[in-house]
Amino acid sequence: MKAVNSIRSGAAYIYVKLGAVVTAIEQVAIVKGMAMWEVERQAGTGPRKRLIVSARSLQPLPAA
């Protein structure tokens, strides 16, 4: 079920559709050849929300 991509579990990424920082949890599926990842949104101090997103919509954080 694993597809070859550059997303790493536990790493932080920008989810481009929301512009939010997320942490990749694990790859959960492949839909039409695209890896789908479960990510956790890091939104302030409130509850964290988990989403299923395509690997294409995750961009690495810019280097500081």
N, CA, C and O atoms as CSV, one atom per row, in Angstrom:
chain,resi,resn,atom,element,x,y,z
A,1,MET,N,N,0.814,-1.205,0.000
A,1,MET,CA,C,0.000,0.000,0.000
A,1,MET,C,C,0.851,1.261,0.000
A,1,MET,O,O,0.322,2.337,-0.276
A,2,LYS,N,N,2.113,1.183,0.289
A,2,LYS,CA,C,2.957,2.371,0.354
A,2,LYS,C,C,3.320,2.859,-1.045
A,2,LYS,O,O,3.670,2.067,-1.921
A,3,ALA,N,N,3.234,4.154,-1.239
A,3,ALA,CA,C,3.668,4.777,-2.484
A,3,ALA,C,C,4.972,5.517,-2.201
A,3,ALA,O,O,5.209,5.959,-1.077
A,4,VAL,N,N,5.799,5.647,-3.203
A,4,VAL,CA,C,7.073,6.330,-3.023
A,4,VAL,C,C,6.813,7.830,-3.053
A,4,VAL,O,O,6.303,8.356,-4.042
A,5,ASN,N,N,7.164,8.520,-1.968
A,5,ASN,CA,C,7.050,9.978,-1.916
A,5,ASN,C,C,8.028,10.505,-0.876
A,5,ASN,O,O,8.704,9.725,-0.205
A,6,SER,N,N,8.105,11.796,-0.743
A,6,SER,CA,C,9.087,12.395,0.156
A,6,SER,C,C,8.494,12.784,1.504
A,6,SER,O,O,9.174,13.445,2.290
A,7,ILE,N,N,7.271,12.408,1.799
A,7,ILE,CA,C,6.638,12.733,3.074
A,7,ILE,C,C,7.151,11.758,4.132
A,7,ILE,O,O,7.202,10.551,3.896
A,8,ARG,N,N,7.533,12.286,5.301
A,8,ARG,CA,C,8.022,11.449,6.392
A,8,ARG,C,C,7.076,11.549,7.579
A,8,ARG,O,O,6.602,12.634,7.915
A,9,SER,N,N,6.808,10.428,8.203
A,9,SER,CA,C,5.956,10.396,9.383
A,9,SER,C,C,6.620,11.177,10.520
A,9,SER,O,O,7.812,11.008,10.777
A,10,GLY,N,N,5.851,12.027,11.196
A,10,GLY,CA,C,6.366,12.817,12.316
A,10,GLY,C,C,6.926,14.170,11.932
A,10,GLY,O,O,7.197,14.991,12.808
A,11,ALA,N,N,7.106,14.425,10.645
A,11,ALA,CA,C,7.652,15.701,10.188
A,11,ALA,C,C,6.528,16.735,10.028
A,11,ALA,O,O,5.369,16.377,9.816
A,12,ALA,N,N,6.886,18.015,10.132
A,12,ALA,CA,C,5.922,19.109,9.995
A,12,ALA,C,C,5.906,19.604,8.552
A,12,ALA,O,O,6.945,19.695,7.899
A,13,TYR,N,N,4.704,19.922,8.069
A,13,TYR,CA,C,4.498,20.402,6.704
A,13,TYR,C,C,3.468,21.514,6.711
A,13,TYR,O,O,2.756,21.704,7.697
A,14,ILE,N,N,3.388,22.249,5.611
A,14,ILE,CA,C,2.319,23.228,5.413
A,14,ILE,C,C,1.275,22.577,4.532
A,14,ILE,O,O,1.583,22.102,3.438
A,15,TYR,N,N,0.037,22.555,5.009
A,15,TYR,CA,C,-1.088,22.060,4.205
A,15,TYR,C,C,-1.562,23.238,3.379
A,15,TYR,O,O,-2.172,24.164,3.913
A,16,VAL,N,N,-1.286,23.215,2.073
A,16,VAL,CA,C,-1.466,24.389,1.231
A,16,VAL,C,C,-2.916,24.838,1.102
A,16,VAL,O,O,-3.155,26.027,0.888
A,17,LYS,N,N,-3.884,23.952,1.220
A,17,LYS,CA,C,-5.283,24.352,1.079
A,17,LYS,C,C,-5.768,25.198,2.250
A,17,LYS,O,O,-6.651,26.038,2.078
A,18,LEU,N,N,-5.199,24.988,3.445
A,18,LEU,CA,C,-5.569,25.779,4.617
A,18,LEU,C,C,-4.501,26.796,4.996
A,18,LEU,O,O,-4.784,27.772,5.690
A,19,GLY,N,N,-3.272,26.566,4.537
A,19,GLY,CA,C,-2.167,27.416,4.951
A,19,GLY,C,C,-1.769,27.135,6.389
A,19,GLY,O,O,-1.152,27.983,7.033
A,20,ALA,N,N,-2.112,25.961,6.904
A,20,ALA,CA,C,-1.868,25.607,8.300
A,20,ALA,C,C,-0.691,24.647,8.398
A,20,ALA,O,O,-0.412,23.891,7.468
A,21,VAL,N,N,-0.006,24.687,9.538
A,21,VAL,CA,C,1.077,23.747,9.808
A,21,VAL,C,C,0.463,22.458,10.334
A,21,VAL,O,O,-0.374,22.480,11.237
A,22,VAL,N,N,0.887,21.330,9.759
A,22,VAL,CA,C,0.378,20.022,10.163
A,22,VAL,C,C,1.559,19.077,10.391
A,22,VAL,O,O,2.660,19.302,9.889
A,23,THR,N,N,1.305,18.015,11.158
A,23,THR,CA,C,2.293,16.966,11.385
A,23,THR,C,C,1.801,15.701,10.716
A,23,THR,O,O,0.674,15.269,10.963
A,24,ALA,N,N,2.626,15.097,9.871
A,24,ALA,CA,C,2.258,13.864,9.184
A,24,ALA,C,C,2.248,12.718,10.195
A,24,ALA,O,O,3.202,12.549,10.953
A,25,ILE,N,N,1.169,11.932,10.206
A,25,ILE,CA,C,1.047,10.800,11.125
A,25,ILE,C,C,1.423,9.516,10.398
A,25,ILE,O,O,2.403,8.867,10.763
A,26,GLU,N,N,0.662,9.139,9.374
A,26,GLU,CA,C,0.968,7.938,8.608
A,26,GLU,C,C,0.227,7.954,7.283
A,26,GLU,O,O,-0.789,8.632,7.127
A,27,GLN,N,N,0.758,7.190,6.324
A,27,GLN,CA,C,0.088,7.024,5.042
A,27,GLN,C,C,-1.043,6.029,5.238
A,27,GLN,O,O,-0.828,4.940,5.771
A,28,VAL,N,N,-2.252,6.397,4.809
A,28,VAL,CA,C,-3.408,5.548,5.074
A,28,VAL,C,C,-3.998,4.903,3.829
A,28,VAL,O,O,-4.700,3.899,3.945
A,29,ALA,N,N,-3.739,5.443,2.645
A,29,ALA,CA,C,-4.351,4.886,1.439
A,29,ALA,C,C,-3.642,5.419,0.202
A,29,ALA,O,O,-2.809,6.323,0.271
A,30,ILE,N,N,-4.003,4.827,-0.925
A,30,ILE,CA,C,-3.588,5.341,-2.232
A,30,ILE,C,C,-4.857,5.504,-3.051
A,30,ILE,O,O,-5.592,4.538,-3.256
A,31,VAL,N,N,-5.120,6.713,-3.519
A,31,VAL,CA,C,-6.299,7.000,-4.320
A,31,VAL,C,C,-5.839,7.519,-5.675
A,31,VAL,O,O,-5.191,8.562,-5.765
A,32,LYS,N,N,-6.182,6.777,-6.733
A,32,LYS,CA,C,-5.791,7.135,-8.095
A,32,LYS,C,C,-4.290,7.378,-8.210
A,32,LYS,O,O,-3.858,8.308,-8.892
A,33,GLY,N,N,-3.501,6.547,-7.546
A,33,GLY,CA,C,-2.058,6.642,-7.617
A,33,GLY,C,C,-1.429,7.674,-6.705
A,33,GLY,O,O,-0.205,7.798,-6.678
A,34,MET,N,N,-2.229,8.420,-5.955
A,34,MET,CA,C,-1.712,9.461,-5.065
A,34,MET,C,C,-1.782,8.984,-3.618
A,34,MET,O,O,-2.825,8.511,-3.165
A,35,ALA,N,N,-0.681,9.108,-2.902
A,35,ALA,CA,C,-0.650,8.712,-1.495
A,35,ALA,C,C,-1.498,9.672,-0.667
A,35,ALA,O,O,-1.415,10.889,-0.829
A,36,MET,N,N,-2.308,9.112,0.216
A,36,MET,CA,C,-3.131,9.899,1.137
A,36,MET,C,C,-2.551,9.743,2.537
A,36,MET,O,O,-2.255,8.631,2.973
A,37,TRP,N,N,-2.392,10.861,3.236
A,37,TRP,CA,C,-1.777,10.869,4.547
A,37,TRP,C,C,-2.745,11.365,5.605
A,37,TRP,O,O,-3.544,12.270,5.361
A,38,GLU,N,N,-2.665,10.764,6.776
A,38,GLU,CA,C,-3.372,11.285,7.946
A,38,GLU,C,C,-2.434,12.303,8.581
A,38,GLU,O,O,-1.285,11.988,8.889
A,39,VAL,N,N,-2.923,13.521,8.774
A,39,VAL,CA,C,-2.126,14.581,9.376
A,39,VAL,C,C,-2.888,15.167,10.552
A,39,VAL,O,O,-4.110,15.046,10.638
A,40,GLU,N,N,-2.156,15.804,11.456
A,40,GLU,CA,C,-2.762,16.442,12.611
A,40,GLU,C,C,-2.469,17.933,12.548
A,40,GLU,O,O,-1.312,18.347,12.484
A,41,ARG,N,N,-3.522,18.732,12.566
A,41,ARG,CA,C,-3.371,20.184,12.491
A,41,ARG,C,C,-2.932,20.725,13.842
A,41,ARG,O,O,-3.462,20.322,14.878
A,42,GLN,N,N,-1.975,21.627,13.836
A,42,GLN,CA,C,-1.452,22.237,15.053
A,42,GLN,C,C,-2.072,23.623,15.203
A,42,GLN,O,O,-1.464,24.625,14.828
A,43,ALA,N,N,-3.269,23.675,15.744
A,43,ALA,CA,C,-4.001,24.937,15.825
A,43,ALA,C,C,-4.027,25.452,17.253
A,43,ALA,O,O,-4.925,25.102,18.018
A,44,GLY,N,N,-3.064,26.270,17.622
A,44,GLY,CA,C,-3.049,26.920,18.924
A,44,GLY,C,C,-3.085,25.950,20.092
A,44,GLY,O,O,-2.457,24.892,20.060
A,45,THR,N,N,-3.839,26.330,21.137
A,45,THR,CA,C,-3.897,25.510,22.344
A,45,THR,C,C,-5.132,24.628,22.397
A,45,THR,O,O,-5.268,23.814,23.311
A,46,GLY,N,N,-6.029,24.773,21.441
A,46,GLY,CA,C,-7.266,23.996,21.415
A,46,GLY,C,C,-7.036,22.557,21.003
A,46,GLY,O,O,-5.897,22.113,20.861
A,47,PRO,N,N,-8.129,21.832,20.812
A,47,PRO,CA,C,-8.002,20.424,20.409
A,47,PRO,C,C,-7.380,20.311,19.008
A,47,PRO,O,O,-7.612,21.151,18.139
A,48,ARG,N,N,-6.594,19.263,18.817
A,48,ARG,CA,C,-5.961,19.037,17.524
A,48,ARG,C,C,-6.918,18.263,16.638
A,48,ARG,O,O,-7.620,17.364,17.101
A,49,LYS,N,N,-6.941,18.615,15.374
A,49,LYS,CA,C,-7.851,17.976,14.434
A,49,LYS,C,C,-7.048,17.152,13.433
A,49,LYS,O,O,-6.047,17.622,12.893
A,50,ARG,N,N,-7.494,15.919,13.189
A,50,ARG,CA,C,-6.834,15.053,12.218
A,50,ARG,C,C,-7.583,15.105,10.892
A,50,ARG,O,O,-8.813,15.119,10.856
A,51,LEU,N,N,-6.817,15.135,9.802
A,51,LEU,CA,C,-7.366,15.215,8.455
A,51,LEU,C,C,-6.694,14.158,7.585
A,51,LEU,O,O,-5.578,13.728,7.880
A,52,ILE,N,N,-7.362,13.740,6.520
A,52,ILE,CA,C,-6.772,12.890,5.499
A,52,ILE,C,C,-6.557,13.776,4.271
A,52,ILE,O,O,-7.512,14.329,3.724
A,53,VAL,N,N,-5.306,13.907,3.843
A,53,VAL,CA,C,-4.971,14.803,2.732
A,53,VAL,C,C,-4.047,14.082,1.753
A,53,VAL,O,O,-3.414,13.090,2.113
A,54,SER,N,N,-3.968,14.572,0.529
A,54,SER,CA,C,-3.068,13.976,-0.457
A,54,SER,C,C,-1.647,14.488,-0.223
A,54,SER,O,O,-1.442,15.595,0.276
A,55,ALA,N,N,-0.680,13.664,-0.592
A,55,ALA,CA,C,0.727,14.046,-0.429
A,55,ALA,C,C,1.048,15.290,-1.257
A,55,ALA,O,O,1.932,16.066,-0.895
A,56,ARG,N,N,0.341,15.479,-2.355
A,56,ARG,CA,C,0.575,16.631,-3.229
A,56,ARG,C,C,0.252,17.960,-2.526
A,56,ARG,O,O,0.824,18.993,-2.874
A,57,SER,N,N,-0.652,17.943,-1.546
A,57,SER,CA,C,-1.051,19.178,-0.881
A,57,SER,C,C,-0.181,19.518,0.324
A,57,SER,O,O,-0.459,20.486,1.030
A,58,LEU,N,N,0.868,18.735,0.567
A,58,LEU,CA,C,1.784,19.003,1.680
A,58,LEU,C,C,3.092,19.550,1.144
A,58,LEU,O,O,3.706,18.959,0.256
A,59,GLN,N,N,3.519,20.687,1.689
A,59,GLN,CA,C,4.792,21.319,1.304
A,59,GLN,C,C,5.683,21.395,2.526
A,59,GLN,O,O,5.187,21.649,3.624
A,60,PRO,N,N,6.990,21.183,2.375
A,60,PRO,CA,C,7.890,21.287,3.520
A,60,PRO,C,C,7.926,22.720,4.073
A,60,PRO,O,O,7.727,23.686,3.336
A,61,LEU,N,N,8.181,22.837,5.362
A,61,LEU,CA,C,8.289,24.152,5.975
A,61,LEU,C,C,9.533,24.860,5.434
A,61,LEU,O,O,10.562,24.218,5.220
A,62,PRO,N,N,9.451,26.167,5.212
A,62,PRO,CA,C,10.642,26.896,4.729
A,62,PRO,C,C,11.724,26.903,5.812
A,62,PRO,O,O,11.423,26.970,7.004
A,63,ALA,N,N,12.973,26.832,5.385
A,63,ALA,CA,C,14.097,26.852,6.323
A,63,ALA,C,C,14.189,28.218,6.991
A,63,ALA,O,O,14.039,29.251,6.339
A,64,ALA,N,N,14.431,28.210,8.276
A,64,ALA,CA,C,14.503,29.474,9.031
A,64,ALA,C,C,15.878,30.056,9.029
A,64,ALA,O,O,16.101,31.113,9.618
